[in-house]
Amino acid sequence: MKHIVTVQDAVTAFADFMEPTAAELDAIEQEMPLILAAVDLLDAQITTLDRTPTELDTRRIRRARRRVLAEGRDLANRTASITLPEVGA
C-alpha cells in the first residue's frame, strides 16, 4: 500500500527565496495600466458570452481593445526609452 504524504514542507521550504525582487515589482507596477486595460477588455468580452452583443457591447469591446493597444504602445515607448543604450559611446 502506498502512503500519500504532503509535500508542503518541500514546496514552501524555499518560499523566502522566491519572493519578487524590487526590480520585478517595479516592472509589474509599470505594466499595471496595460494589465488593467486587458482586464477591462476581458470583462467586456465575458459579458457577451451568453447573449448576442448589443451595439453598446460592441462599442465597449472596441473601446477596450483600443485602450489595450494604446497602453501597450505607451508601455513599449516607456521601456524602449529606458533600456536603449547610448549610441556611439
Secondary structure, DSSP 8 states (H G I E B T S, - for coil): -------HHHHHTTGGGGS--HHHHHHHHHHHHHHHHHHHHHHHHHHTTTS---HHHHHHHHHHHHHHHHHHHHHHHHHHHHH---TT-
